[in-house]
Amino acid sequence: DTDRALVLLEEYCKKLRKPEEQQLKKAIRKVMGIFKSSLFQALLGSFKKKATRHGTTSHPSLPAALACDVLGCPKD
C-alpha cells in the first residue's frame, strides 16, 4: 500500500547522506510527494476498483511494489 511505500522510501532517504546522493534523495522526495497527492490517490483508487472487477486484487499494491523494486526489498 501507499503508506508502506512511503515508510520504505523515507527510511531509504535517511540513509542518503553523502553529497553525491543528494540528487537521488531529492528525486525520491518528489516521488513521495506524488504518492501523497490527491490525484495519485484518486488514480490508485480507480486502479483498485478496476482490479477488483477483474479479480486481480491479489497482486501487490503499485506503490509498495515500486518502492521495493527501487530499494531491493525482500519478497514476503
C-alpha positions in Angstrom: 0.0 0.0 0.0 1.0 3.6 -0.3 1.7 4.0 3.4 4.2 1.1 3.3 5.9 2.5 0.2 6.2 5.9 1.9 7.7 4.4 5.0 10.2 2.4 2.9 11.2 5.5 0.9 11.6 7.6 4.0 13.8 5.0 5.6 15.9 4.9 2.4 16.2 8.7 2.3 17.6 8.8 5.8 20.5 6.6 4.7 21.4 9.1 1.9 23.9 11.4 3.5 26.8 11.8 1.0 26.8 14.9 -1.2 26.7 12.7 -4.4 23.4 11.1 -3.1 21.5 14.3 -2.6 20.2 14.4 -6.1 18.7 10.9 -5.6 17.3 11.9 -2.3 15.6 14.9 -3.9 14.1 12.6 -6.6 12.8 10.2 -4.0 11.2 13.0 -2.1 9.4 14.1 -5.3 8.1 10.5 -5.7 6.9 10.6 -2.1 5.1 13.9 -2.8 3.4 12.3 -5.8 2.3 9.3 -3.6 0.8 11.7 -1.1 -1.0 13.8 -3.8 -4.8 13.6 -4.1 -4.5 13.0 -7.8 -2.4 9.9 -7.3 -4.7 8.7 -4.5 -7.7 9.1 -6.9 -5.9 7.2 -9.7 -4.9 4.5 -7.3 -8.5 4.2 -6.1 -9.6 3.8 -9.7 -6.9 1.2 -10.3 -8.1 -0.8 -7.2 -11.7 -0.7 -8.3 -10.8 -1.9 -11.8 -8.6 -4.6 -10.4 -11.4 -5.8 -8.1 -13.8 -6.0 -11.0 -11.3 -8.1 -12.9 -10.4 -10.3 -9.9 -6.8 -9.3 -9.8 -6.7 -7.9 -6.2 -4.1 -10.5 -5.1 -1.3 -8.6 -6.8 0.9 -6.3 -4.6 0.0 -2.7 -4.5 1.6 -0.5 -7.1 3.3 2.0 -4.7 4.7 -0.7 -2.4 5.9 -2.8 -5.4 7.6 0.3 -6.9 9.3 1.1 -3.7 10.5 -2.4 -3.2 11.8 -2.5 -6.8 13.8 0.6 -6.2 15.0 -0.4 -2.7 15.5 -4.1 -3.3 13.1 -5.2 -0.6 12.9 -9.0 0.1 9.8 -10.7 -1.1 7.3 -11.6 1.6 
